[in-house]
Amino acid sequence: MSKILSAAKNRYKKAAEAVAALFLALAVGGIFFMVSGYNPFQVYWLILKGAFGSGKSFLTTLHYATPLILSGLAFTVTKQANIMNLGGEGQIYVGAMTAAVVGTFFPQLPKVLYVPLVLLTAFAASGLYGGIAGFLDVKFGSNIVIVTIMLNYIAQNFCGYLVAFPLRADESALQTEMISSNAVIGRIFSGHQLSGVFILAVLAVAVIAFIMKYTKFGFHMRTVGFNRMAAETAGINYKRITIVTMFLSAGIAGLCGAGQIMGVHYRFIDNFSSGYGFEGIAVAALAANNPAAVLISGILFGGIKAGAMSVNRIANIPMDYIVIIQALVIVFIAAPRLISQMVEAVSGIFKKRRRAAS
């Protein structure tokens, strides 16, 4: 019973720290708005209204949230095993290019078979690419953070070469041919850009949450993440766990890239990603690396982005401010002692008030 209470308390503490980090980021971001001559309260109100003010606004929020959920989930998976996969951006490019290529190969294949085929090949290609970092780590002791960062450049530049030369379909733009209509993931509602990729993202969250909580592999991942030496002593093959975890994480990132091709652009476009791989780190950080919470965190960041686009049209406020807020969330969550002290200070105030009232 005490272990259950301790685990619940720990989850509550992490959730409180994440919420505190978000509010602190918004507060500091408000200072940036104020110094730049904008009213922060007005800006945040416009963002909130632009993100959740109507049904159409909310669908736009879900549209922007879709790639963030998948990229955040990819980063969260490796954090379960205490691995820092900073190669999400490159893995997204590998998945996107794979989807763009495979999506043109079999135009006569029925949609019910073609869509899963493209998704599976994108998942496998990105998974294998991410697995390289895991293999180098366990085989040669390479620094997995540095390797994944370097793999980003390799993937992005190689995909840039492919779309500029052998796979280029348009002389006026760096883009490939359109994928087959049978490889397209359609829109959920007519007249809106939200596609069925959002449903895929929700299913991915559910599957990963189940794996982490109820399977032997998920238990082994968390054990390795808690203490690698203890896990090895207990007979857990941490090398296999590291490689498979990187494969799974990179595969999910690949689904993020494939989703952008199959549900948004319908072809590979050079520099199509706005930095989804790195934005996913902020999503995972706010979710306290909880797979189930990634869904909420992704929607929240999607709302900030959708609202910011609306504000940009109305008040001409640069999107760079939103990037600052995302960065601040990571900074404050990376300083748990500061956030813990803030949470304890606020809790102390409420406790004093309750004592005074009683």
HELIX and SHEET records of a PDB file:
HELIX    1   1 SER A    2  VAL A   35  1                                  34    
HELIX    2   2 PRO A   40  PHE A   52  1                                  13    
HELIX    3   3 GLY A   55  GLN A   80  1                                  26    
HELIX    4   4 GLY A   88  VAL A  102  1                                  15    
HELIX    5   5 LYS A  111  PHE A  140  1                                  30    
HELIX    6   6 ILE A  144  ALA A  164  1                                  21    
HELIX    7   7 SER A  181  ALA A  183  5                                   3    
HELIX    8   8 VAL A  197  TYR A  214  1                                  18    
HELIX    9   9 LYS A  216  PHE A  226  1                                  11    
HELIX   10  10 ARG A  228  THR A  233  1                                   6    
HELIX   11  11 TYR A  238  GLN A  260  1                                  23    
HELIX   12  12 ILE A  261  HIS A  265  3                                   5    
HELIX   13  13 TYR A  276  LEU A  286  1                                  11    
HELIX   14  14 PRO A  291  ALA A  315  1                                  25    
HELIX   15  15 ASP A  320  ILE A  333  1                                  14    
HELIX   16  16 PRO A  336  ALA A  357  1                                  22    
END                                                                             
